[in-house]
Amino acid sequence: MENMTNAQALIARAQADVKPLFEELEETVYANQVKVLEAFRARRIELRHFAQSNGYGYDDLGRDTLDLLYAQVFGAEKALVRPQLVSGTHALSVALFGVAQPGKTIYSISGQPYDTLLDTIGKPDDDAQVLSLKQLGVGYRQEELLANGDLALSNIENVLQTDRSINVVYLQRSRGYAWRDSFRISALKEAFCVIGRLRPDVCIMVDNCYGEFVEQTEPLEVGADIIVGSLIKNPGGGLAPTGAYIAGKAAYIDRIQYRLTAPGIGAEVGSWPAGYQPFYQGLFLAPHVVGESLKGAILAARVFELMGMKVLPTYDAPRADIIQSIEFGSEENLLKFCAAVQAASPIDSHLTPEPWDMPGYQHKIVMAAGAFTQGASLELSADAPIKPPYIGYMQGGLTFEHCKYALTRIVEKMRLQ
């Protein structure tokens, strides 16, 4: 310790505290790696599946087999895995337009969804050019969470029994920009059992972004009907250059495919001239890379706790996604944090992130994202809305070593006051 800087000494202390948690995490990483590997073997993945395609993409073996692979990994009957889905929000929107119906209602049981989805659902001051679900006659209601962040199950029961217009129950697994725990699989299972008992006719749809491979079980395995996620988050393993997935029951995927392309065409078309190897290889690496990211988040939580800051989750709490929330208390400290993350990045490390009016968000957003793939939040990144109490959200990390190095830089910058 004598030759260490104060920052290095703090990191070393934190790492000693979290070591037992890393050993537990490795069991989950191994279980998920086995699941993925067995799916690759069962589908007999070969080099020919990586081939590029062009034009309409009829009989694209790489595309169609990737669908089957994702379906097996996540416990789905069918899946749509497409580079043409430009983001998680795009995939969520496509899925909602596929399963929602005019005269029926979407019921969000996890409070307000992420800001970028609000235009899809429809706002009170809707722009007619947006053509939201609301403008097509689809209703929307939401259930606020309990004060402790849990799902309000008794309220959900009452609503489902009295509002027969509900045909989609929506749940966002991750916290978004809220100060709450993300939902673990055990909480989802409890809620989905209630919903399935009362209303087996509704479609349970889960925004699974940031949650894949964090636990050994996925939402479809505990009662969800549809899950949606981004390939530049967890399941892309840091290699997928773009895209998203939608997976679940065949009856719903068959509807959604016609919103992905066009009625009568569906999943039969869609080429990718760059080749599919990054999508396959990224999925293979995903359990390990998610594990590295989780190690970084656990260490970050302990470091910030030792610095006297509020964090969620705490370093020793169970985790449901790769995100670590830290309350900074001032815009100045929040921007210092984001600047330090950017400075520790492999790409654009010489730049300083500035808050800006990002499309789809209600407040100015600051983002530190020196990533190989633009917006890839499985790579180490941080972002935050500029509003009190100035909470920063740190996620990702392709390697634990990068996370550790970045935390050293953050501690050095935050303590220079």
C-alpha positions in Angstrom: 0.0 0.0 0.0 3.0 2.4 0.6 3.6 3.0 -3.1 -0.1 3.3 -4.0 -2.0 6.5 -4.6 -5.0 7.3 -2.5 -7.2 6.3 -5.4 -5.5 3.0 -5.9 -5.6 2.2 -2.2 -9.4 2.9 -2.1 -9.9 0.6 -5.1 -7.8 -2.1 -3.5 -9.9 -1.9 -0.3 -13.1 -2.1 -2.3 -11.9 -5.0 -4.4 -11.1 -7.0 -1.2 -14.6 -6.3 0.1 -16.3 -7.6 -3.1 -14.2 -10.6 -3.8 -16.7 -13.1 -2.3 -19.4 -11.7 -4.5 -17.3 -12.3 -7.6 -17.0 -15.9 -6.8 -20.8 -16.2 -6.6 -21.2 -14.3 -9.8 -18.9 -16.8 -11.7 -21.5 -19.5 -11.1 -24.1 -17.6 -13.0 -21.7 -16.7 -15.8 -20.9 -20.4 -16.1 -24.5 -21.5 -16.1 -25.4 -19.0 -18.8 -22.3 -19.9 -20.9 -23.4 -23.5 -20.8 -26.9 -22.5 -21.9 -25.6 -20.5 -24.9 -23.0 -23.1 -25.9 -25.6 -26.0 -25.8 -27.9 -23.9 -28.0 -25.0 -23.4 -30.6 -24.4 -27.2 -30.6 -28.1 -28.1 -30.8 -28.5 -25.7 -33.8 -25.3 -27.1 -35.4 -23.9 -23.6 -36.1 -21.4 -23.7 -39.0 -19.3 -21.1 -40.9 -21.9 -21.0 -43.6 -24.3 -19.3 -41.2 -22.0 -16.3 -41.1 -22.3 -15.6 -44.9 -23.5 -12.2 -46.1 -26.8 -11.8 -48.0 -28.3 -9.1 -50.2 -31.4 -7.9 -51.8 -34.6 -9.3 -50.4 -32.8 -11.9 -48.4 -35.1 -14.8 -49.3 -33.9 -18.0 -47.6 -31.2 -16.2 -45.7 -29.8 -19.1 -43.7 -27.7 -17.0 -41.3 -30.7 -14.8 -40.4 -33.2 -17.6 -40.0 -30.8 -19.7 -37.9 -30.0 -16.7 -35.7 -33.7 -16.4 -35.0 -33.8 -20.1 -33.9 -30.7 -19.7 -31.8 -32.1 -16.8 -29.9 -35.4 -18.6 -29.4 -33.6 -21.5 -27.8 -31.4 -19.5 -25.6 -34.2 -17.4 -24.2 -36.9 -20.1 -24.0 -39.0 -18.7 -26.8 -41.2 -20.4 -29.5 -40.0 -17.9 -32.1 -37.7 -14.9 -32.3 -36.9 -12.1 -34.6 -33.2 -11.0 -34.5 -32.6 -8.2 -36.9 -29.9 -5.6 -37.7 -32.7 -3.6 -39.3 -34.1 -3.0 -35.8 -32.1 0.1 -35.0 -32.5 0.2 -31.2 -34.3 -1.3 -28.3 -36.9 1.5 -28.5 -37.5 0.6 -32.2 -38.0 -3.1 -31.3 -40.3 -2.2 -28.4 -42.3 0.0 -30.7 -42.6 -2.6 -33.4 -43.7 -5.2 -30.8 -46.3 -2.9 -29.3 -47.7 -2.0 -32.8 -47.9 -5.8 -33.4 -49.8 -6.9 -30.3 -51.8 -3.8 -29.3 -55.3 -3.4 -30.8 -57.6 -0.4 -31.4 -60.2 -0.2 -28.6 -57.9 -2.2 -26.3 -55.5 -0.9 -23.6 -51.8 -1.3 -22.8 -51.3 -1.5 -19.0 -47.8 -0.6 -17.8 -47.4 -2.2 -14.3 -43.9 -0.8 -13.7 -44.8 2.9 -13.8 -43.9 5.2 -16.7 -41.8 3.6 -19.4 -38.5 4.9 -20.5 -38.8 8.4 -22.0 -38.0 7.3 -25.6 -41.1 5.1 -25.7 -43.6 7.8 -24.8 -44.1 9.0 -28.4 -45.0 5.4 -29.4 -47.6 5.2 -26.7 -48.9 8.7 -27.2 -48.6 11.9 -25.2 -51.4 14.4 -24.2 -50.0 16.9 -26.7 -49.4 14.3 -29.5 -48.0 15.5 -32.8 -50.3 14.2 -35.5 -47.3 13.4 -37.6 -46.0 10.9 -35.1 -49.0 8.6 -35.5 -48.8 7.1 -32.0 -50.8 4.1 -30.7 -53.1 6.6 -29.0 -54.0 8.2 -32.3 -54.8 4.7 -33.6 -57.3 4.2 -30.8 -55.1 2.2 -28.4 -55.6 3.1 -24.7 -52.9 3.3 -22.1 -52.9 3.2 -18.3 -50.1 2.7 -15.8 -49.7 1.5 -12.3 -47.3 3.3 -10.1 -44.9 1.3 -8.0 -45.1 1.1 -4.2 -43.0 3.4 -2.1 -40.4 0.7 -1.7 -40.1 0.2 -5.5 -42.1 -3.1 -5.6 -44.9 -3.9 -8.0 -48.4 -3.0 -6.6 -49.8 -6.5 -6.9 -53.1 -5.9 -5.2 -53.8 -2.9 -7.4 -52.8 -4.8 -10.5 -55.2 -7.6 -9.5 -58.1 -5.1 -9.1 -57.4 -3.4 -12.4 -57.1 -6.6 -14.4 -60.4 -7.8 -12.9 -62.3 -4.6 -13.7 -60.8 -3.3 -16.9 -61.5 -5.9 -19.6 -60.1 -3.6 -22.3 -56.6 -4.5 -21.3 -54.9 -6.8 -23.8 -51.2 -6.0 -23.2 -49.5 -5.9 -19.8 -46.2 -4.1 -20.1 -43.2 -4.3 -17.7 -39.9 -2.5 -17.9 -37.3 -4.7 -16.2 -34.6 -2.1 -15.8 -34.9 1.1 -13.8 -34.5 3.7 -16.6 -33.9 7.0 -14.9 -35.7 6.1 -11.7 -34.2 5.6 -8.3 -35.4 2.1 -7.7 -34.2 -1.5 -7.9 -34.6 -3.2 -11.2 -36.9 -6.2 -11.2 -35.4 -9.6 -10.5 -36.8 -12.8 -12.0 -38.4 -13.8 -8.7 -40.5 -10.6 -8.7 -41.5 -11.1 -12.3 -42.5 -14.7 -11.6 -44.8 -13.6 -8.7 -46.4 -10.9 -10.8 -46.9 -13.1 -13.9 -48.5 -15.9 -11.9 -51.1 -13.4 -10.7 -51.7 -12.0 -14.2 -51.9 -15.5 -15.8 -54.4 -16.7 -13.2 -56.7 -13.7 -13.6 -56.2 -12.9 -17.3 -54.6 -15.6 -19.4 -55.9 -13.7 -22.5 -53.5 -10.8 -22.1 -50.0 -10.5 -23.6 -47.3 -10.0 -21.0 -44.5 -8.0 -22.7 -41.2 -7.3 -21.0 -38.6 -4.7 -21.9 -35.6 -6.9 -21.1 -32.9 -4.4 -21.9 -29.8 -4.5 -19.6 -31.1 -7.7 -18.0 -30.1 -10.6 -20.2 -27.7 -13.1 -18.6 -27.6 -11.2 -15.3 -29.5 -14.1 -13.7 -29.7 -17.8 -14.7 -33.4 -17.5 -15.7 -35.0 -15.2 -18.3 -38.5 -13.7 -18.2 -40.1 -16.0 -20.8 -39.2 -18.9 -18.5 -41.4 -17.5 -15.7 -44.5 -16.5 -17.7 -43.7 -13.6 -20.0 -45.1 -13.8 -23.5 -42.8 -11.4 -25.3 -39.3 -10.1 -24.4 -37.5 -7.3 -26.3 -33.9 -6.2 -26.1 -31.1 -4.4 -27.9 -28.1 -6.2 -29.5 -25.7 -3.4 -28.5 -26.5 -4.1 -24.9 -26.1 -7.5 -23.2 -26.8 -10.2 -25.8 -24.6 -8.6 -28.4 -21.5 -9.4 -26.3 -19.8 -6.2 -27.4 -19.5 -7.4 -31.0 -22.9 -6.9 -32.5 -22.6 -3.6 -34.4 -26.4 -2.8 -34.4 -29.8 -4.4 -34.1 -32.3 -5.8 -31.6 -34.4 -8.9 -30.9 -38.0 -9.7 -30.1 -38.7 -13.2 -28.8 -41.7 -15.1 -27.4 -44.8 -17.0 -28.2 -45.3 -17.9 -31.8 -48.8 -16.4 -32.0 -47.5 -13.0 -31.0 -44.3 -13.1 -33.1 -46.4 -14.0 -36.1 -48.3 -10.7 -35.6 -45.2 -8.6 -34.9 -43.4 -9.8 -38.0 -45.9 -8.0 -40.2 -45.0 -4.7 -38.4 -41.3 -5.5 -38.8 -41.6 -5.4 -42.6 -45.1 -5.4 -44.2 -48.3 -7.5 -44.0 -48.0 -10.6 -46.1 -44.2 -10.4 -46.1 -43.1 -10.6 -42.5 -39.9 -12.4 -41.5 -39.3 -13.9 -44.9 -37.1 -10.9 -46.1 -34.3 -8.8 -44.7 -30.7 -9.2 -45.9 -27.4 -8.2 -44.2 -24.5 -7.7 -46.7 -21.9 -7.3 -43.8 -22.3 -11.0 -42.7 -23.7 -12.4 -39.5 -20.5 -13.5 -37.6 -20.5 -10.6 -35.1 -24.1 -11.5 -34.0 -23.3 -15.1 -33.5 -19.9 -14.6 -31.8 -21.3 -11.7 -29.7 -24.1 -14.0 -28.4 -21.5 -16.6 -27.6 -19.4 -14.1 -25.6 -22.4 -12.4 -23.9 -22.5 -14.4 -20.7 -18.8 -13.7 -20.0 -18.9 -10.0 -21.0 -22.1 -9.4 -18.9 -20.2 -11.0 -16.0 -17.3 -8.6 -16.5 -19.7 -5.7 -16.5 -21.4 -6.9 -13.3 -18.0 -7.2 -11.6 -17.4 -3.6 -12.6 -20.8 -2.5 -11.3 -20.3 -4.2 -8.0 -16.9 -2.7 -7.5 -18.2 0.7 -8.5 -21.0 0.5 -5.9 -18.4 -0.3 -3.1 -16.1 2.4 -4.2 -18.8 5.1 -4.2 -20.1 3.8 -0.8 -16.6 4.2 0.7 -16.6 7.8 -0.7 -19.8 8.4 1.3 -22.3 8.5 -1.6 -25.7 6.9 -2.0 -25.8 4.0 -4.5 -28.4 1.7 -5.8 -28.1 -1.2 -5.6 -25.6 -1.5 -2.8 -22.5 -3.5 -3.6 -23.8 -6.6 -1.8 -27.4 -6.5 -3.0 -28.8 -9.0 -5.6 -28.7 -7.5 -9.2 -31.2 -7.7 -12.0 -29.3 -5.6 -14.6 -25.9 -4.2 -15.4 -26.7 -0.6 -14.3 -25.2 1.1 -11.2 -26.9 4.3 -9.9 -25.0 6.9 -8.0 -26.4 10.1 -6.4 -24.0 13.0 -6.8 -26.0 15.8 -5.3 -24.8 18.5 -7.7 -24.5 19.0 -11.4 -20.8 19.8 -10.9 -20.0 16.4 -9.4 -22.2 14.6 -11.9 -20.3 16.2 -14.8 -17.0 15.5 -13.2 -18.0 11.8 -13.0 -19.1 11.7 -16.6 -15.9 13.5 -17.7 -13.8 10.9 -15.9 -15.6 8.0 -17.5 -15.1 9.6 -20.9 -11.4 10.2 -20.2 -10.9 6.6 -19.3 -12.5 5.4 -22.6 -10.5 3.7 -25.4 -12.4 5.9 -28.0 -12.8 9.7 -27.9 -11.0 9.9 -24.5 -9.8 13.5 -25.3 -13.4 14.8 -25.5 -15.5 16.2 -22.6 -19.2 15.2 -22.6 -21.7 18.1 -22.4 -25.4 18.0 -21.6 -27.7 18.4 -24.6 -31.4 18.1 -25.7 -31.4 14.5 -26.8 -34.4 13.5 -28.9 -37.0 11.6 -26.9 -36.0 12.8 -23.5 -37.7 15.3 -21.2 -34.5 16.8 -19.7 -31.1 17.6 -21.0 -28.9 14.4 -21.0 -25.2 14.0 -20.5 -23.6 10.9 -21.9 -20.1 9.5 -21.5 -19.6 6.9 -24.1 -16.2 6.4 -25.6 -17.3 3.1 -27.2 -16.2 1.2 -30.3 -19.9 0.9 -31.3 -21.9 4.2 -31.0 -24.4 3.9 -28.1 -23.3 0.5 -27.0 -24.1 0.4 -23.3 -22.5 -3.0 -22.8 -19.3 -1.0 -23.2 -18.4 1.1 -20.2 -20.5 4.2 -20.3 -22.4 6.6 -18.1 -25.4 8.9 -18.7 -27.7 11.0 -16.6 -30.6 13.5 -16.9 -29.6 17.0 -15.7 -32.0 17.3 -12.8 -31.8 17.1 -9.0 -30.6 15.0 -7.1 -28.2 14.5 -10.1 -28.1 10.7 -10.3 -25.6 9.2 -12.7 -26.1 5.8 -14.3 -23.0 3.8 -14.9 -23.2 0.6 -17.0 -21.2 -1.8 -19.1 -17.6 -2.7 -19.3 -16.2 -5.3 -21.8 -13.5 -6.2 -19.3 -13.3 -5.8 -15.5 -9.9 -4.3 -15.9 -11.3 -1.4 -17.9 -13.9 -0.8 -15.2 -11.3 -0.8 -12.5 -9.0 1.6 -14.4 -12.0 3.9 -15.0 -12.9 3.9 -11.3 -9.4 4.9 -10.4 -9.7 7.9 -12.7 -13.1 8.8 -11.3 -11.8 8.7 -7.7 -8.9 10.9 -8.6 -11.1 13.5 -10.4 -13.8 13.5 -7.7 -11.3 14.1 -4.9 -9.6 17.0 -6.6 -11.7 19.6 -4.8 
